[in-house]
Amino acid sequence: MAEPAPVGVHVYNFSDNLLQQVVHFHVVKLLDSFFLWIGTNAVSFSSLAVAMETKMDGVLASSSLLGEVSDTPSISLAQKLAKKTKKQVFISFNLPTSQMMLPLVEKRIIEEINTHPEKF
């Protein structure tokens, strides 16, 4: 008989210096999903997006739950991470939108997922 999956909430934090700015990442791991807050020291919760795979191969469902409907960084990041992790992903991206910052943030998250997959 298989052991039941561990139940509970697990929190994991990491930070990095990106474009001369300290960026904090707070992960709240749940069963088959996770929430990821991204921002600086200034506590903000201005956006929330969710993405998950559907039963149709390669099709993702995503939505902006809080903030601007056109909040592309949160939605885009949620979609990419949902596809990579095969989990439901909630993202709150609280940094100024920058064409230079978003790829660095995404790269840093992917590095962390590859290094510590159990945290996501």
Residue pairs with C-beta under 8 A, 6 or more apart in sequence:
5 31
7 31
9 28
9 29
9 30
10 28
10 29
10 119
11 26
11 27
11 28
11 29
12 26
12 27
12 29
12 116
12 119
12 120
13 24
13 25
13 26
13 27
14 24
14 25
14 112
15 22
15 23
15 24
15 25
16 22
16 23
16 25
16 108
17 23
18 101
18 104
18 105
18 108
19 98
19 100
19 101
19 104
21 40
22 40
22 41
23 38
23 39
23 40
23 95
23 105
23 108
24 37
24 38
24 39
24 40
24 41
25 36
25 37
25 38
25 108
25 109
25 112
26 36
26 37
27 34
27 35
27 36
27 119
27 120
28 34
28 35
28 36
29 119
29 120
32 87
32 88
33 52
33 87
33 88
33 89
33 90
34 85
34 87
34 89
34 90
34 120
35 90
35 91
35 92
36 77
36 81
36 89
36 90
36 91
36 92
36 109
37 45
37 92
37 94
38 77
38 91
38 92
38 93
38 94
38 95
38 105
38 109
39 92
39 93
39 94
39 95
40 94
40 95
44 94
45 66
45 92
45 94
46 66
46 67
46 92
46 94
47 64
47 66
47 67
47 68
47 71
47 73
47 74
47 91
47 92
47 93
47 94
48 64
48 65
48 66
48 67
48 74
48 90
48 91
48 92
49 62
49 63
49 64
49 65
49 71
49 74
49 75
49 77
49 78
49 90
49 91
49 92
49 93
50 62
50 63
50 65
50 78
50 88
50 89
50 90
50 91
51 60
51 61
51 62
51 63
51 75
51 78
51 79
51 81
51 82
51 88
51 89
51 91
52 60
52 61
52 62
52 82
52 87
52 88
52 89
53 59
53 60
53 61
53 82
53 83
53 86
54 60
54 61
60 79
60 82
60 83
62 75
62 78
62 79
62 82
63 75
64 70
64 71
64 74
64 75
65 90
66 92
67 74
71 93
72 97
73 93
73 95
73 97
73 102
74 91
74 92
74 93
75 91
76 102
77 91
77 93
77 102
77 105
77 106
77 109
78 89
78 90
78 91
80 106
81 87
81 89
81 91
81 109
81 113
82 88
82 89
84 110
84 113
85 113
85 120
87 120
93 105
95 101
95 105
112 119
112 120
113 120
